[in-house]
């Protein structure tokens, strides 16, 4: 009986040690995800300038989102390096002076950020809060469009210094363990891009998979 008890205790201790080692060894998390980014409307009609800013208002529009990240997770707090790509999407702009319509391609752009995550609970489902910031890079090049009234409009690519803008975001999400070393991740964010002329805002939703090791 004593031998059996000792064996059971030894087994329990071994399982605990093994489990602790697994948790420690899986503090690294790689994620890949996709979703959508809802760009809020920006600009005002009173910013109209003939020949300079004929289409001052950019309406709200959705863009596809893809990304990957590396997360170093502690017991409750983690640090994450992330890259996101937000694809281009067609947007209709309107000239407030005569109602002319111009369909343009908005985007694309990428963001490189550093995030901090706070996950207060352990277990198979871990809700978390997050915040971060970094750099947004606008990727669009030269473009030529023809408006509905037949006007040809050239939009030059921005200078390199005008492509780079700081950005910040806050959000919440879920890490859902499916296996011992992988699972699903869901996340929603509210973000800001601080352009020189104005601040752009948007809301994103994304989901994907993670690998823990």
KOLKEVO-507645 format. One record per residue (C-alpha): x, y, z; chain; residue number from 0; residue in one letter. Coordinates in steps of 0.05 Angstrom, whole numbers, padded with zeros to 5 digits. Last residue first. Layout:
// KOLKEVO-507645
{atom {X Y Z} "A" NUM "A"}
...
END
This chain:
// KOLKEVO-507645
{atom {00117 00529 -00564} "A" 212 "X"}
{atom {00047 00557 -00578} "A" 211 "X"}
{atom {00018 00559 -00648} "A" 210 "X"}
{atom {-00039 00607 -00662} "A" 209 "X"}
{atom {-00098 00608 -00709} "A" 208 "X"}
{atom {-00142 00661 -00738} "A" 207 "X"}
{atom {-00193 00715 -00727} "A" 206 "X"}
{atom {-00198 00789 -00740} "A" 205 "X"}
{atom {-00244 00849 -00729} "A" 204 "X"}
{atom {-00222 00920 -00741} "A" 203 "X"}
{atom {-00250 00989 -00724} "A" 202 "X"}
{atom {-00226 01053 -00754} "A" 201 "X"}
{atom {-00200 01123 -00742} "A" 200 "X"}
{atom {-00161 01174 -00783} "A" 199 "X"}
{atom {-00130 01235 -00750} "A" 198 "X"}
{atom {-00122 01296 -00793} "A" 197 "X"}
{atom {-00073 01338 -00834} "A" 196 "X"}
{atom {-00007 01306 -00810} "A" 195 "X"}
{atom {-00035 01236 -00806} "A" 194 "X"}
{atom {-00045 01204 -00738} "A" 193 "X"}
{atom {-00074 01135 -00753} "A" 192 "X"}
{atom {-00123 01114 -00698} "A" 191 "X"}
{atom {-00148 01045 -00678} "A" 190 "X"}
{atom {-00206 01009 -00646} "A" 189 "X"}
{atom {-00194 00934 -00642} "A" 188 "X"}
{atom {-00229 00867 -00642} "A" 187 "X"}
{atom {-00196 00800 -00632} "A" 186 "X"}
{atom {-00206 00725 -00640} "A" 185 "X"}
{atom {-00152 00672 -00633} "A" 184 "X"}
{atom {-00157 00598 -00644} "A" 183 "X"}
{atom {-00113 00542 -00617} "A" 182 "X"}
{atom {-00047 00506 -00618} "A" 181 "X"}
{atom {00003 00471 -00573} "A" 180 "X"}
{atom {-00036 00426 -00528} "A" 179 "X"}
{atom {-00096 00426 -00574} "A" 178 "X"}
{atom {-00157 00471 -00582} "A" 177 "X"}
{atom {-00137 00529 -00535} "A" 176 "X"}
{atom {-00180 00591 -00545} "A" 175 "X"}
{atom {-00143 00658 -00539} "A" 174 "X"}
{atom {-00196 00712 -00537} "A" 173 "X"}
{atom {-00195 00786 -00553} "A" 172 "X"}
{atom {-00198 00858 -00532} "A" 171 "X"}
{atom {-00176 00923 -00563} "A" 170 "X"}
{atom {-00136 00987 -00562} "A" 169 "X"}
{atom {-00099 01020 -00619} "A" 168 "X"}
{atom {-00044 01070 -00637} "A" 167 "X"}
{atom {-00014 01095 -00703} "A" 166 "X"}
{atom {00045 01138 -00723} "A" 165 "X"}
{atom {00048 01159 -00796} "A" 164 "X"}
{atom {00096 01143 -00853} "A" 163 "X"}
{atom {00075 01153 -00926} "A" 162 "X"}
{atom {00086 01229 -00923} "A" 161 "X"}
{atom {00161 01221 -00912} "A" 160 "X"}
{atom {00165 01178 -00975} "A" 159 "X"}
{atom {00130 01229 -01018} "A" 158 "X"}
{atom {00058 01213 -01035} "A" 157 "X"}
{atom {00041 01179 -01101} "A" 156 "X"}
{atom {00010 01226 -01151} "A" 155 "X"}
{atom {-00065 01229 -01162} "A" 154 "X"}
{atom {-00081 01247 -01234} "A" 153 "X"}
{atom {-00153 01265 -01251} "A" 152 "X"}
{atom {-00185 01258 -01320} "A" 151 "X"}
{atom {-00252 01292 -01322} "A" 150 "X"}
{atom {-00307 01253 -01358} "A" 149 "X"}
{atom {-00368 01273 -01316} "A" 148 "X"}
{atom {-00366 01206 -01280} "A" 147 "X"}
{atom {-00293 01219 -01262} "A" 146 "X"}
{atom {-00234 01188 -01298} "A" 145 "X"}
{atom {-00177 01162 -01255} "A" 144 "X"}
{atom {-00101 01163 -01258} "A" 143 "X"}
{atom {-00058 01133 -01203} "A" 142 "X"}
{atom {00013 01140 -01177} "A" 141 "X"}
{atom {00030 01092 -01120} "A" 140 "X"}
{atom {-00007 01068 -01058} "A" 139 "X"}
{atom {00034 01038 -01001} "A" 138 "X"}
{atom {00016 01079 -00939} "A" 137 "X"}
{atom {00059 01057 -00880} "A" 136 "X"}
{atom {00031 01057 -00809} "A" 135 "X"}
{atom {00081 01057 -00751} "A" 134 "X"}
{atom {00074 01035 -00680} "A" 133 "X"}
{atom {00024 01029 -00624} "A" 132 "X"}
{atom {-00005 00982 -00574} "A" 131 "X"}
{atom {-00061 00963 -00527} "A" 130 "X"}
{atom {-00091 00897 -00507} "A" 129 "X"}
{atom {-00143 00866 -00462} "A" 128 "X"}
{atom {-00148 00791 -00456} "A" 127 "X"}
{atom {-00197 00734 -00452} "A" 126 "X"}
{atom {-00165 00666 -00441} "A" 125 "X"}
{atom {-00205 00603 -00458} "A" 124 "X"}
{atom {-00169 00538 -00443} "A" 123 "X"}
{atom {-00147 00560 -00374} "A" 122 "X"}
{atom {-00113 00619 -00341} "A" 121 "X"}
{atom {-00145 00686 -00326} "A" 120 "X"}
{atom {-00117 00757 -00322} "A" 119 "X"}
{atom {-00096 00762 -00395} "A" 118 "X"}
{atom {-00063 00830 -00405} "A" 117 "X"}
{atom {-00032 00841 -00473} "A" 116 "X"}
{atom {00021 00893 -00493} "A" 115 "X"}
{atom {00031 00910 -00566} "A" 114 "X"}
{atom {00088 00933 -00610} "A" 113 "X"}
{atom {00069 00952 -00681} "A" 112 "X"}
{atom {00085 00949 -00755} "A" 111 "X"}
{atom {00027 00971 -00799} "A" 110 "X"}
{atom {00015 00961 -00873} "A" 109 "X"}
{atom {-00023 01001 -00925} "A" 108 "X"}
{atom {-00066 00993 -00987} "A" 107 "X"}
{atom {-00101 01038 -00995} "A" 106 "X"}
{atom {-00164 01068 -01023} "A" 105 "X"}
{atom {-00177 01054 -01097} "A" 104 "X"}
{atom {-00215 01110 -01130} "A" 103 "X"}
{atom {-00284 01121 -01159} "A" 102 "X"}
{atom {-00296 01194 -01174} "A" 101 "X"}
{atom {-00366 01223 -01174} "A" 100 "X"}
{atom {-00386 01293 -01197} "A" 99 "X"}
{atom {-00439 01325 -01151} "A" 98 "X"}
{atom {-00425 01396 -01175} "A" 97 "X"}
{atom {-00393 01434 -01117} "A" 96 "X"}
{atom {-00391 01377 -01066} "A" 95 "X"}
{atom {-00347 01334 -01112} "A" 94 "X"}
{atom {-00363 01263 -01090} "A" 93 "X"}
{atom {-00315 01205 -01076} "A" 92 "X"}
{atom {-00334 01132 -01088} "A" 91 "X"}
{atom {-00288 01082 -01055} "A" 90 "X"}
{atom {-00258 01018 -01083} "A" 89 "X"}
{atom {-00217 00975 -01034} "A" 88 "X"}
{atom {-00143 00967 -01021} "A" 87 "X"}
{atom {-00114 00916 -00974} "A" 86 "X"}
{atom {-00096 00924 -00900} "A" 85 "X"}
{atom {-00032 00887 -00883} "A" 84 "X"}
{atom {-00013 00876 -00811} "A" 83 "X"}
{atom {00053 00862 -00776} "A" 82 "X"}
{atom {00058 00847 -00702} "A" 81 "X"}
{atom {00109 00844 -00645} "A" 80 "X"}
{atom {00076 00823 -00580} "A" 79 "X"}
{atom {00090 00830 -00506} "A" 78 "X"}
{atom {00051 00789 -00455} "A" 77 "X"}
{atom {00023 00799 -00386} "A" 76 "X"}
{atom {-00015 00749 -00343} "A" 75 "X"}
{atom {00031 00689 -00330} "A" 74 "X"}
{atom {00080 00711 -00383} "A" 73 "X"}
{atom {00068 00710 -00459} "A" 72 "X"}
{atom {00119 00727 -00512} "A" 71 "X"}
{atom {00076 00739 -00574} "A" 70 "X"}
{atom {00099 00737 -00647} "A" 69 "X"}
{atom {00051 00764 -00698} "A" 68 "X"}
{atom {00020 00753 -00766} "A" 67 "X"}
{atom {-00028 00793 -00809} "A" 66 "X"}
{atom {-00083 00798 -00860} "A" 65 "X"}
{atom {-00139 00850 -00867} "A" 64 "X"}
{atom {-00189 00862 -00923} "A" 63 "X"}
{atom {-00215 00934 -00928} "A" 62 "X"}
{atom {-00283 00963 -00911} "A" 61 "X"}
{atom {-00305 01033 -00927} "A" 60 "X"}
{atom {-00330 01097 -00894} "A" 59 "X"}
{atom {-00334 01156 -00940} "A" 58 "X"}
{atom {-00273 01199 -00959} "A" 57 "X"}
{atom {-00294 01272 -00960} "A" 56 "X"}
{atom {-00251 01326 -00993} "A" 55 "X"}
{atom {-00263 01309 -01066} "A" 54 "X"}
{atom {-00242 01372 -01104} "A" 53 "X"}
{atom {-00182 01385 -01060} "A" 52 "X"}
{atom {-00133 01424 -01103} "A" 51 "X"}
{atom {-00169 01444 -01167} "A" 50 "X"}
{atom {-00225 01479 -01130} "A" 49 "X"}
{atom {-00214 01474 -01055} "A" 48 "X"}
{atom {-00264 01435 -01013} "A" 47 "X"}
{atom {-00246 01431 -00938} "A" 46 "X"}
{atom {-00317 01455 -00922} "A" 45 "X"}
{atom {-00342 01386 -00945} "A" 44 "X"}
{atom {-00306 01353 -00887} "A" 43 "X"}
{atom {-00255 01297 -00885} "A" 42 "X"}
{atom {-00258 01226 -00859} "A" 41 "X"}
{atom {-00308 01169 -00857} "A" 40 "X"}
{atom {-00290 01110 -00813} "A" 39 "X"}
{atom {-00245 01056 -00841} "A" 38 "X"}
{atom {-00274 00987 -00824} "A" 37 "X"}
{atom {-00217 00937 -00825} "A" 36 "X"}
{atom {-00234 00865 -00842} "A" 35 "X"}
{atom {-00208 00797 -00822} "A" 34 "X"}
{atom {-00148 00752 -00826} "A" 33 "X"}
{atom {-00101 00717 -00778} "A" 32 "X"}
{atom {-00034 00684 -00765} "A" 31 "X"}
{atom {-00008 00677 -00694} "A" 30 "X"}
{atom {00059 00653 -00665} "A" 29 "X"}
{atom {00059 00644 -00589} "A" 28 "X"}
{atom {00120 00635 -00545} "A" 27 "X"}
{atom {00106 00618 -00471} "A" 26 "X"}
{atom {00098 00546 -00493} "A" 25 "X"}
{atom {00162 00521 -00460} "A" 24 "X"}
{atom {00140 00549 -00393} "A" 23 "X"}
{atom {00071 00517 -00397} "A" 22 "X"}
{atom {00102 00451 -00420} "A" 21 "X"}
{atom {00153 00452 -00364} "A" 20 "X"}
{atom {00097 00465 -00313} "A" 19 "X"}
{atom {00058 00407 -00342} "A" 18 "X"}
{atom {00118 00361 -00338} "A" 17 "X"}
{atom {00132 00381 -00266} "A" 16 "X"}
{atom {00058 00371 -00248} "A" 15 "X"}
{atom {00056 00303 -00284} "A" 14 "X"}
{atom {00120 00281 -00248} "A" 13 "X"}
{atom {00092 00303 -00181} "A" 12 "X"}
{atom {00027 00265 -00194} "A" 11 "X"}
{atom {00066 00203 -00215} "A" 10 "X"}
{atom {00110 00206 -00154} "A" 9 "X"}
{atom {00049 00213 -00110} "A" 8 "X"}
{atom {00018 00152 -00144} "A" 7 "X"}
{atom {00082 00112 -00136} "A" 6 "X"}
{atom {00089 00132 -00063} "A" 5 "X"}
{atom {00017 00110 -00051} "A" 4 "X"}
{atom {00029 00044 -00087} "A" 3 "X"}
{atom {00092 00031 -00046} "A" 2 "X"}
{atom {00056 00048 00018} "A" 1 "X"}
{atom {00000 00000 00000} "A" 0 "X"}
END
